[in-house]
Amino acid sequence: MRMLKMVNPYEVEDRLLLKTYVKRSIAIISGKGSEVFDDKGRRFIDLTSAYGVAILGHSNPVIVEAIVNQLKKISSCHGSFYNDARAEFLEETSRFTSRFFPKMLLVNSGAEAVDLAVKTAFRKTGRSRIVAAKRSFHGKTLGALSATWNPEYKKGLEHVLGERVVFAEYGDEEDLKSKVDEETAAVILEPVQGEGGVRIPPTGYLKAAREIASDKGALLILDEIQTGLRRTGTFFAFEKEDVAPDIALLAKGVAGGIPVGVTFFSEEASTVAEPGFHTSTYGGNPLACAAGAATMRLLRETVTRETVEERSRVFREGLEALRNLRIIREIRISGLMIGIELKVRSKPLVDLLAEKGVLVLTAGPTVVRLLPSLNIPLNLVEEACSIIFEAMRSYESRLGSSSTAG
Ligand SMILES: Cc1ncc(COP(=O)(O)O)c(C=O)c1O
């Protein structure tokens, strides 16, 4: 709070930051659990968890304590040395992942985890093409961006990104089959598309993708950066389909808010590795790993599949009344990944909800997306759902019946 007397975050960020974010006019100063507070002392129910990062709530005391303790001990230790915090994080993570993946590598973001996966596929197969899905989002570094669909993000870069990636209709097994060939190094998919609008594929799609990739000697990469860590109930979303990819990716909430990405490798995919293949100064640093170990332990001990399913059910019931509104096209729910598709633009509604004290996200022009913390208290879910209903009802009446048709 003392800092605020000296700087005005609105003025300073607008003046000094390169303008690449679409800014919302709220300065978030602190957070506790599923609530955040702004510079004017306003309280918001946070249904964004900072884009799926604060999976166990903001400033979770157990994670804070682990970070503080590690800071006092040592915060930096390059991957060329061994470290106890890193070992603990690896052990805790492997409790969830070792039955699919014997190896993992620690990086710093989702996009870096994707880049590493794509590099692995190119090197492993000696091929040069990737098949991704329309509406996919895999990040914005050059490698990840090439697999991300939205042409807006690639404007002016087409000549660099080239034609390495072919996009298939998401959820369409036949279309995927027609796009994968002997030149395909990997198929990369999100088990549920997040930024693309919370799109849930038909049951069996991931299994079909597994077969299609294997048939052509391509790797299957599942990007679980948004769906993983129990977001949809199971640790990895792919577990519900009884299928395992060659490579899987996590990031966002892995370390409860400290930047970490993880790329997981099957025995076969891991054979490409050799010293120097992928390293990074910060990758697997003790501070991030201490936060990660605490997060994984909490996820194992306190947030079960039932925790997520119970909250998912309360959201489902709380949002049921929305179906009677004319502006609603569809509600899609997978665990605590929720998309409310409107027949009108979602941005004004997102702003209206913020005015009423609820923070939500968009996912494309007409979808309102909710990514709450996995341990959000049930009373906050109920409070948020009734605010959402009232806001949508008033948005609908403000629009009038003519503009809601179609
Ligand atoms: C599915 C998916 N993959 C990759 C990314 C990129 O992660 P990061 O922003 O950490 O680079 C995101 C981010 O939203 C994502 O949702």
The ligand as an ORCA input file, in Angstrom:
! r2SCAN-3c Opt
* xyz 0 1
  C      -3.293    -24.083    -23.710
  C      -2.203    -23.045    -23.549
  N      -0.987    -23.298    -24.051
  C       0.012    -22.414    -23.917
  C      -0.174    -21.199    -23.277
  C       0.955    -20.225    -23.161
  O       1.402    -20.141    -21.856
  P       2.281    -18.869    -21.398
  O       1.387    -17.678    -21.443
  O       2.759    -19.224    -20.006
  O       3.419    -18.752    -22.351
  C      -1.437    -20.897    -22.749
  C      -1.676    -19.605    -22.087
  O      -2.784    -19.177    -21.886
  C      -2.480    -21.838    -22.898
  O      -3.708    -21.602    -22.426
*
